[in-house]
């Protein structure tokens, strides 16, 4: 009887483990889809990991070359976004001499 319960318990543990692996694979698939839709997300995640490593351990970190090129791309992206935001931003009201905002 004890052996049968042990075998059943091991089988259940294997099933639970397999279900956990399946859920983990699905979550990784969703994360992959997100990172494919937003390529900088992966690089930002890498930088976040490096920051966490720097906090936990006082160590030297070597950046891989593709990450460095993406940092340049990030700078270009941010400059483009800043320009686009400036072009679409509503004009800032200039106060009239009497203190009331001037109509545009």
C-alpha positions as CSV (number, residue, x, y, z in Angstrom):
1,X,0.0,0.0,0.0
2,X,2.8,2.5,0.9
3,X,4.6,1.7,-2.3
4,X,1.5,2.4,-4.4
5,X,0.9,5.7,-2.6
6,X,4.5,6.6,-3.2
7,X,4.2,5.8,-6.9
8,X,1.0,7.8,-7.2
9,X,2.6,10.7,-5.4
10,X,5.6,10.7,-7.8
11,X,3.3,10.6,-10.8
12,X,1.4,13.6,-9.5
13,X,4.6,15.4,-8.9
14,X,5.7,14.8,-12.5
15,X,2.3,16.1,-13.8
16,X,2.6,19.2,-11.6
17,X,6.2,19.8,-12.8
18,X,5.1,19.3,-16.5
19,X,2.2,21.8,-16.0
20,X,4.7,24.3,-14.5
21,X,7.1,23.9,-17.4
22,X,4.2,24.4,-19.8
23,X,3.1,27.6,-18.1
24,X,6.7,28.9,-18.0
25,X,7.1,28.2,-21.8
26,X,3.9,30.1,-22.5
27,X,5.1,33.0,-20.4
28,X,8.5,33.0,-22.2
29,X,6.6,32.9,-25.6
30,X,4.6,36.0,-24.6
31,X,7.8,37.8,-23.4
32,X,9.4,36.9,-26.7
33,X,6.5,38.3,-28.7
34,X,6.6,41.5,-26.6
35,X,10.4,41.9,-27.2
36,X,9.9,41.2,-31.0
37,X,7.3,44.0,-31.1
38,X,9.5,46.3,-29.1
39,X,13.2,45.6,-29.8
40,X,14.5,48.0,-27.3
41,X,12.6,46.2,-24.5
42,X,15.3,43.4,-24.6
43,X,18.1,45.9,-24.4
44,X,16.4,47.8,-21.5
45,X,15.9,44.5,-19.7
46,X,19.6,43.7,-20.2
47,X,20.5,47.1,-18.7
48,X,18.2,46.5,-15.8
49,X,19.9,43.2,-15.2
50,X,23.3,44.8,-15.3
51,X,22.1,47.4,-12.8
52,X,20.9,44.7,-10.4
53,X,24.3,42.9,-10.8
54,X,26.1,46.1,-9.9
55,X,24.0,46.6,-6.8
56,X,24.4,43.1,-5.5
57,X,28.1,42.6,-6.4
58,X,30.9,45.0,-6.8
59,X,32.2,43.8,-10.1
60,X,33.3,44.8,-13.6
61,X,30.7,44.3,-16.3
62,X,31.7,43.9,-19.9
63,X,29.0,45.1,-22.4
64,X,28.6,43.0,-25.5
65,X,29.1,44.8,-28.8
66,X,25.5,44.5,-30.0
67,X,24.3,46.2,-26.8
68,X,26.6,49.1,-27.5
69,X,25.2,49.6,-31.0
70,X,21.7,49.5,-29.6
71,X,22.5,52.2,-27.1
72,X,23.4,54.4,-30.1
73,X,20.1,53.4,-31.7
74,X,18.3,54.2,-28.4
75,X,19.9,57.7,-28.5
76,X,18.7,58.2,-32.1
77,X,15.2,56.9,-31.2
78,X,15.0,59.3,-28.2
79,X,16.2,62.3,-30.4
80,X,13.5,61.4,-33.0
81,X,10.8,61.2,-30.3
82,X,11.9,64.5,-28.9
83,X,11.7,66.1,-32.3
84,X,8.3,64.5,-33.0
85,X,7.0,65.7,-29.6
86,X,8.2,69.2,-30.3
87,X,6.4,69.2,-33.7
88,X,3.1,68.0,-32.3
89,X,3.1,69.9,-29.0
90,X,0.5,72.6,-28.7
91,X,2.0,76.1,-28.6
92,X,2.8,77.5,-25.1
93,X,0.6,80.5,-24.4
94,X,2.5,83.7,-24.1
95,X,1.0,86.1,-21.4
96,X,-0.2,89.4,-22.7
97,X,1.1,92.5,-21.1
98,X,-1.9,92.8,-18.8
99,X,-1.2,89.2,-17.4
100,X,-4.0,87.4,-19.3
101,X,-3.0,84.7,-21.8
102,X,-2.8,85.8,-25.4
103,X,-5.2,84.1,-27.9
104,X,-3.4,82.3,-30.6
